[in-house]
Amino acid sequence: MSKKPKGDKFAAMTVDEIFSAWEQAARDGLAAGLSYDDRIFAPRGRLVATYKRAIARRKADTRHPPFNAADFRNSTRVARDIGRICSLLCGDRADHKVPFDVFEQAAGLAKVHAACPVAPSIGTGRWCDVGV
């Protein structure tokens, strides 16, 4: 029996595992003392549902290669940078919270992030544009 290629562990990641990695990266990108509005990562919230639907669609799309190590690395880099952008925009807020609308605007910048090549490049671009 042959060994599975190393990248298969990423292809085997579930929607929830991919989303959890993205959420953790976004939290890691925040400056010390800041936190996200509770609605942003609410398990049954609109934003989480939007991200998870997008992940599920991309995982089911057999026209493209499966989620791989580069996709993981680049998409978590983008999520971490979203946290950094939120920190820059909200660092002086008295409540130390990143509002929902600020997160959405920062996440919208992912479409132009250097780690998200656009067509016709093959790579992680489709993992960055999740319709937020």
Secondary structure, 3 states (H helix, E strand, C coil): CCCCCCCHHHHCCCHHHHHHHHHHHHHHHCCCCCEECCCCCCCCCHHHHHHHHHHHHHHHCCCCCCCCHHHHHHHHHHHHHHHHHHHHHHCCCCCCEECHHHHHHHHHHHHHCCCCCCCCCCCCHHHHCCCC
